[in-house]
Every structure is written in structure tokens, then in C-alpha cells.
Amino acid sequence: MNLRAEGVSKSYFRKTGEANFFVAVQRTDLTLEGGQVTVLMGRSGSGKTTLLHMLAGLLQPSEGKVFLENTDLYALEDQALSRLRNEKISVIPQSRSAIETLSVRENILLPATLYGHISGETERQAQAWMDRLGILPLADSRPRELSGGELRRMAIARALVSRPAVILADEPTGDLDDENTILVLDVLRESARAGAAVLLVTHENDALKYADVACRMDQGILRIC
């Protein structure tokens, strides 16, 4: 399964003396293929996260379209788009996204819970990912008890438990030490080998070793390396 952007761009209206537009992402084409890791690098503010959010169905482009296979994401009604994202597209966000009143296990299972997808297999997958990512002893803890790196690994487990077709990871190793950085990059590489299309937005030069396709963004312009 592939996810592709066709001519997408994102502009924001702002008033700075005279009214004008700020272009966060210039007109861009990008295809994420199942079975591949695409690494996207660039400075902060270059448009990487904006592009990721458009690919995820979370931010409507100012122009252009995003397709999951033959489905135009932004032609769907909100409810249908939300369900499609839940079933097919997982996002590992750069910011913290835990619900404080839920345990680590409950946070990881939340996407499946929302649409009634909980099963014994889902719970086994959650257990396996917590174990693989070294947070199984924290399963019953609350997010406030976790370090930044542990919260990051919880978010990664939540993204992977549903076996998504597309994984969009925004700086997934930002809070991690060297050992856990390698662990997470290995996990994303393995997810691609299992058939997922993986986009890895990162500042880590070592991530390029895991890339099938390497890209760079600069001032909203995407370049394939």
C-alpha cells in the first residue's frame, strides 16, 4: 500500500503590516511505498512536520491531494477520514500526546478502543510492543510517572499495535538515549520489512543508514537526495 501527495502545498494568511501569505510547504509530490523507509531531514521550521500532518490526513493542503492507494483523503467526510486514519495510518507525534488519566497500557490500546477493535490479539500485540520497547514494567503506571523517553516509547507502541499500513514518525528518537534510539530505528525498519510505508522525520544523521529513500526540506521545498 502506498501513500502519495500530488502537488500539495500549505500557505497561511498572516498580517504583518500588509496582508500576505506565509508558504510553509511549497508545491510537493511525494510517494511513500509499502516496504520502504523514507527519511526526511531538515532544519526546524523547514516544513517537515507540516508536510507530515498533510500526509496523515490531519491538515488539509491549500492545494493538491493526498491518496492512500486510490482513496483521496480530503474528499472523505470527517468521520470516514477519522476511521481510515485509525485503521491504516499511525502517527508518532513530536509532542507529548498521552492522556494523563489512563495507564500506559490503556494509552497504547486507546486507538483500538475508540472503534471497538480490541481483541485478545490486540492486547497481546500491546504486551509484545511494551516488552520490545522496554516499558512493560510501566504498563500500569500513569504518564506523569514516566520520563520523556518512556513517554516517547509509549507513543511508538501505540502507533505500532494496530499494524498500520503507514507509519508517520515525527522525531521519534528526540527524547531517547543512544541505545533506545537504535532500538526505535530498528523497530521502524522492521515495520517496513513487514510491509508498512514508513516516513521518518528526524535530525539524526544515523537514520540515513535505515533509509530506502532520503529527502531533505529547506524553506518548504522538498528535495530527494
N, C-alpha and C positions, 0 to 999 in steps of 0.2 A: 504494500500500500504506500502511495506517496502523497505528500502534501506540497502544493505548489502555489507560489504567489506569481500573479501575472500583472505586471505593471502597477504594483501597489506603491502608494506614497502616502505620507501623512503630513499635513500642514495644520498649524494652529494660528488662529487670529489673535493678534495682540495689539494693544495700543501703546505705542512708545513715541509720544509727540505726534506723529502722523500714523494713522492706522496702517498696519501692514500685516504680512503673514510670516511666521517662522516655519521653515520647512525642516521637520525632524528627520524624515526619510525621503530621499529623492526616489523617483520612479525606479522600481526594482523588480527584477524577475529572479526567482529562486525556487529550486525544486529539492525537497528532502526525500530521498529514496529509502524505502524499506531495506534494512540490512546494512545501512551506512551511517557513519558518524560524520556530521558536518560541524566543524569547529569554526566559530565566528569570534574574531578578536577585534579589538579597537579600544580607543581611549574612552573614558567616562564621558557621556554626553554625545557620543558619536551616532546614536540612533539604534544601537543594538537591541535594547530592551523594547523600544517602540516597535521595531520590526517583529520581535518575538511575540509581542502581545497581538499584533495583527494576524500573525500566523496561527495563533492559538484561538482565534475567534473571540478575543476579549476586547479588541479595539478596532472599530470599523475604519478601513482605509478612507482617505479623502478621495482617492481614485484607485482603480484596479480591483482585482478579485483574488480570492483565496479559495482553492479547491482541495478537498480531501477526496482523492480519486476523481469522480465526476460530480461530486456534491459541492455546490457553491455555498460556502459557509454563511456568507452575509445575505444570501437570498432566503435563508431559513427564518421562520418565526423564532422569537426568543426562546420559547420552551423547547422547540425542536433542536435549536443550536445548543442549548444547555445540556440536553440529553446526549447529543452527539459528542460534545466535549467530554462529558462524564464517561462515556463508553470507549472513546477512541483516542483522545488527546489528553496527555498528562503534562502539567506544568510544574516544574520545580522553581518556585519563585525566589527572587533575590532577597526579598524582605521576609520577615517572620510572618507566618500565617496560621499559627496554632490557635485553637480555641482553648482558652485557659480553664474552662470548667470541665473539659474532657481529659481523660487519661491519654497517655501516649498511644496505647492500643486503640482507644476509641477515635483519636485523631486520625490514625492511619486507616482505619476502617470507614471513616466518615463518608468519603465519596461513594463507596458501595452501599452504605446505609441509606443515603438520600434517595436512591432509586430502587431500593429493595433487592439489591444484588448480593446480599450477604448469604454465604453458604459455608459449609464446612471447609470446602476447598479455599474460599477466600480467607477464612480465618487461619488456615494452615499456611497460606502464602504470606499473610501478615507476620505470623510467627517466624517463618523462614527468613523474611527480609530483616526483621528486627535482629535475629541471630546473626545474619550475614554482616549487618552494619554495626554490630556491637552495642545495640541498645536494648536487647532482650531483658536484661535485669531491670530496666526502667519502664517496662510495659505498663505498670500500674501507677507510675508517677504522673504528676501534673507538669505541664510545660514550665511553670515558674521554677521548678526544681532542676531544670536541665540547663546545661551550658549552651553557648551559642552553637558549638559544633554538634552537640547532641540534638539540638532542635533542627539543625540542617539535615542530619541523617534521618530524623523522623520524617521530615518533608520528602526526602528521597524515597523512603519506604512507602509513604502514602502514594507517591506518584507511580511506583512500580507494581503495587499489589494487584492492580486490575489488569496487568499485562497489556498495556496500551499499544496501539499501532504507531503512535507518535509520542515522543518524549521531547519536551522543550525545556531545557535546563539553563536557568539564568544564574550564572556564577555559583554553581552548586558546591564548589570547594572553597568558597570565600572565608568560611569560619573554621576551616579544618587544618590540622597539622599535616606534616608530610605523609605520615603513614596512612591517615584516613583519606587524604587527597588521592593517593594511589589506589586505595580501595574503591573509592567512588568512581574514579575514571575507569577502573577495571569493570565495575558493575555496569556502567553505561556502554562500554564496549561489548560486553556480553549480551546486553539487551539488544544491541544492533545485530549481533550474530544470530540472535533468536528471531530476527525479522523486523524489529522496530526501526522506524526512521528517527534518528536522534539528532537534535540540534544542541550543541554545547556552546553557550556564550561564556567566555572566560577571559581572564588576563593571564592564565597560566601557560607559559610557553611550552611546558612539558606536555600539555594536552595535544599539541600538534602531532605527537607520536601516535596518538589514537585516531587521527583523522583520516577519513577516506577523501574528504573534500575540505579544504581550508579556505576561509574567506576573511576579509577584513573590511571594517566600516570606518569611514573617515568623513566627518561632516555630512552624515546622512547618505553617503554614496557607498554602495556595496561593490567590492572587488573580489573576484575569485582568484586565489593565489595559484 
